[in-house]
Structures are given as C-alpha cells and as structure tokens.
Amino acid sequence: MHTEDSIALRKAQIRRSIRDQRLTLSENEWQVKSALIHQRLFAQPEFSKAEIIAFYMAIDGEVRTQEMVREALGQGKKVLIPKLYREADPLLLSEIRDIDAELKRGPWGILEPREQYLRPIPLAEVELIIVPAVAFDVKGGRVGFGKGYYDRMLARAGGSVRLIGLAFEFQVVPEVPQLAHDISVHKIITEERVIWCGLTLEVSL
C-alpha cells in the first residue's frame, strides 16, 4: 500500500531520472523525435475531429509543440494556450491566433498569452487537451513537474474532453504511483508508438 509520502518520493525519483536522460538528447535528436510525435498526433482521429484544442508550450527538453501549434492554426482549429495567474489557481486556457505576436514568457519561462490578447475559453468547450509531463506509464498515469497546475485544471475538465500525453519513449516508465486525485491521460504518443492507456493494445503508425 503506497502512502502519500512514498508516492511523492517515488515521483521525485522519476523526475530526477528523466531529467538526467533529457539532458543527453542532442538538439537534432530532440527535433527529429518531436517531428515524429507531431506526425503521429495529427494522424489521430480525435485530433482530426477536434475543433478546439489546448496545447502546452514546450520548455526544457519537452516534446516540441511550437510547430504543432502553427500547423493546427493553419488547419483552422481553435488553439488554446494555458496562462498562469496565481500558483493556487487552475490554469486559464486562452485562444491564440498568432503564435509569434501573442505570447510572452511567463513566471516559469513558459510562453503564455499576453494580457492584451486574452480570449478565455470555458474548459467545458475544449474537446482535446495535449498534456505535458515528466513521465507517463502505459496506464496513463503521469508525473508532472510537481507544481500541480495541470492537475487542478484537469480535475475540472468534464468526461467528454480527451487527454493525450506527448513524450519521448524514455519518458514512458513501468509504473507511476497515483493518488486518488491524479488524472490519467487517454492516450500517449511517443516517437516510436501510440499507446491506448488502460489497454494492452499498442499500434505503431
């Protein structure tokens, strides 16, 4: 039986391990792997069907999403980017229309919408959320960065919104210990495979 303290310790260990592995990625590997994940994501039926999609803006060796945002905007999709107001609040999702003009670095160095371009969209209207994480397991469990921003937002999301995690293959670990309030994703996409979480079926595109 995992206790809350033991789960927190295990998540901290996973963060350290994955951080060390991300530091070994070359710029070329990061770009090539991200491009493969980009291709797989856009081939998913839930992505094709969704008209309102929330993306994260990548930092610190995460799967690159900037070109995904550009292409989604080019396809005419309504693209939302999170904005942080206060650390205790859930993230605010705001529509962007110009990735170059409408974003600035926020408190943690992450690109987020500028105040003058805020176009908040209710979470209930969002069809698909692209979820970042330090690590996932094949059941959809995730280890975030420890701040809880996405956890608070996802806890308010309805059952109709689909959650897709993007990760490099080394970020998929055997098991992520979960607390009762932790939210799992429905699908994980890496440069090598697409994982339907909670199922044993794995299909490579």
C-alpha positions in Angstrom: 0.0 0.0 0.0 1.5 3.3 -1.1 1.4 6.2 1.3 1.2 9.8 0.1 4.8 10.3 1.3 6.1 7.3 -0.5 4.3 8.3 -3.7 5.8 11.8 -3.5 9.2 10.3 -3.0 8.8 7.9 -6.0 7.6 10.8 -8.2 10.7 12.9 -7.2 12.9 9.9 -8.1 11.3 9.6 -11.5 11.7 13.4 -12.1 15.4 13.2 -11.4 15.9 10.1 -13.6 14.0 11.5 -16.6 15.7 15.0 -16.2 19.1 13.3 -16.5 18.0 11.4 -19.6 16.6 14.5 -21.3 20.0 16.2 -20.8 21.6 13.6 -23.0 19.3 14.5 -26.0 21.1 16.4 -28.7 19.4 19.3 -30.5 19.0 17.1 -33.6 17.5 14.2 -31.7 15.1 16.5 -29.9 13.9 18.0 -33.2 13.7 14.6 -35.1 11.8 12.8 -32.3 9.5 15.8 -31.8 8.7 15.8 -35.5 7.8 12.1 -35.4 5.5 12.7 -32.5 3.9 15.7 -34.3 3.2 13.4 -37.3 1.6 10.8 -35.1 -0.5 13.3 -33.2 -2.0 14.8 -36.3 -2.9 11.4 -37.6 -5.1 10.6 -34.5 -8.9 10.6 -35.2 -9.6 12.6 -32.1 -7.2 15.3 -33.2 -8.7 15.4 -36.7 -12.2 15.7 -35.4 -11.5 18.3 -32.6 -12.1 21.9 -33.4 -11.0 23.3 -30.0 -7.6 22.0 -28.8 -5.4 23.1 -25.9 -1.7 22.8 -26.3 1.2 23.4 -23.9 4.2 25.4 -24.9 7.4 23.3 -24.6 10.4 24.1 -22.5 13.5 22.4 -21.1 13.7 19.4 -23.4 10.0 18.6 -23.6 8.4 17.4 -26.8 8.4 20.4 -29.1 4.9 21.8 -29.7 5.5 25.1 -31.4 5.3 23.7 -34.9 2.2 21.7 -33.9 0.5 24.9 -32.8 1.4 26.6 -36.1 0.0 23.7 -38.2 -3.2 23.4 -36.1 -3.8 27.1 -36.6 -3.2 26.7 -40.3 -5.8 24.0 -40.3 -8.3 26.4 -38.9 -8.5 24.8 -35.5 -9.2 27.0 -32.4 -5.9 26.7 -30.4 -5.8 27.4 -26.7 -2.6 28.0 -24.6 -2.6 28.0 -20.8 -1.9 31.1 -18.7 -0.9 31.1 -15.1 -2.3 33.8 -12.8 -1.7 32.6 -9.2 0.0 29.4 -8.2 -3.0 28.1 -6.3 -5.4 28.6 -9.3 -6.0 26.2 -12.2 -4.5 27.3 -15.5 -6.6 29.6 -17.7 -7.0 28.4 -21.3 -6.9 31.3 -23.8 -7.3 31.2 -27.6 -4.3 32.4 -29.6 -4.4 33.3 -33.3 -0.7 34.4 -33.9 1.9 32.3 -32.1 4.6 34.9 -32.8 2.9 38.1 -31.7 0.6 37.0 -28.9 2.8 35.1 -26.5 5.4 36.1 -23.9 7.4 34.3 -21.2 5.5 33.7 -18.0 6.7 33.2 -14.4 8.4 29.9 -15.2 9.8 30.9 -18.5 7.0 29.2 -20.4 5.3 31.1 -23.3 1.8 32.2 -22.4 -0.8 34.6 -23.9 -0.1 38.3 -23.4 -2.8 40.2 -21.4 -4.0 42.2 -24.4 -4.6 39.0 -26.4 -6.5 37.1 -23.7 -9.5 35.2 -25.1 -10.6 32.8 -22.3 -12.4 29.7 -23.4 -14.5 27.7 -20.9 -13.0 24.3 -20.1 -16.3 22.7 -20.9 -15.9 23.7 -24.6 -12.5 22.1 -25.0 -12.5 18.9 -27.0 -8.9 17.8 -26.7 -6.0 18.7 -24.3 -2.4 18.0 -25.1 -0.9 17.2 -21.7 2.8 17.6 -20.8 4.5 15.5 -18.2 7.9 14.5 -16.9 6.9 10.8 -17.3 3.9 8.6 -18.1 3.1 4.9 -17.6 1.2 2.8 -20.1 -2.0 3.1 -18.0 -1.9 6.9 -18.5 -0.6 7.8 -15.1 1.6 10.9 -15.2 4.3 12.6 -13.2 4.1 16.4 -13.6 6.7 19.0 -12.6 5.4 19.0 -9.0 3.5 22.3 -9.1 0.0 20.8 -9.6 -1.1 23.3 -12.3 -2.4 20.8 -14.7 -3.8 18.5 -12.0 -6.0 21.4 -10.8 -7.1 22.2 -14.3 -7.8 18.6 -15.4 -9.8 17.9 -12.2 -12.3 20.5 -13.5 -12.4 19.0 -17.0 -15.5 17.0 -17.9 -15.5 13.4 -19.0 -16.0 14.4 -22.7 -12.6 16.1 -23.1 -9.9 13.8 -24.4 -6.4 13.9 -22.9 -3.3 13.0 -25.0 0.1 13.0 -23.5 3.2 13.6 -25.6 6.5 12.0 -24.5 9.8 10.7 -25.8 10.0 7.0 -25.5 12.4 7.1 -22.5 9.7 9.1 -20.6 7.4 6.1 -20.5 8.2 4.3 -17.3 6.9 0.9 -15.9 4.7 2.4 -13.2 3.7 5.8 -11.9 2.3 5.7 -8.4 -1.0 7.5 -8.3 -3.0 9.4 -5.6 -6.8 9.4 -5.7 -7.0 12.9 -7.3 -4.4 12.2 -10.0 -5.8 12.4 -13.5 -4.7 9.9 -16.2 -4.5 10.5 -19.9 -6.4 8.5 -22.5 -3.5 8.1 -24.9 0.3 8.6 -25.1 2.2 9.4 -28.2 6.0 8.8 -28.5 8.3 8.8 -31.4 8.0 5.0 -31.5 4.3 4.2 -30.8 0.8 5.2 -29.9 -0.4 3.8 -26.5 -4.0 3.4 -25.7 -3.9 3.8 -22.0 -5.6 1.1 -19.8 -5.4 -1.3 -22.8 -2.8 -3.7 -23.8 -3.1 -2.8 -27.5 -0.3 -0.8 -28.9 -0.1 0.2 -32.5 2.8 1.7 -34.4 1.9 4.1 -37.3 
